[in-house]
Amino acid sequence: MAKKVVATLKTSSGKGFAKVIRMQKSEKTGAYSFEEDVISAEKVKDYFTRKK
């Protein structure tokens, strides 16, 4: 069964959005964490180029 966000993106109103997942490594422990966001399709490239 799909999550609600994924099911919402498949509708006609959700065509202009994308679900993006960024992996980040912790400086202290070295463990990885994942950050998920739903953003407009035009801003996907900017999302991955910016630093956090």
PyMOL commands that set and color helices and strands:
alter all, ss='L'
color gray80, all
select helices_A, chain A and resi 4-9+12-14+41-49
alter helices_A, ss='H'
color red, helices_A
select strands_A, chain A and resi 17-25+32-40
alter strands_A, ss='S'
color yellow, strands_A
deselect
rebuild
show_as cartoon
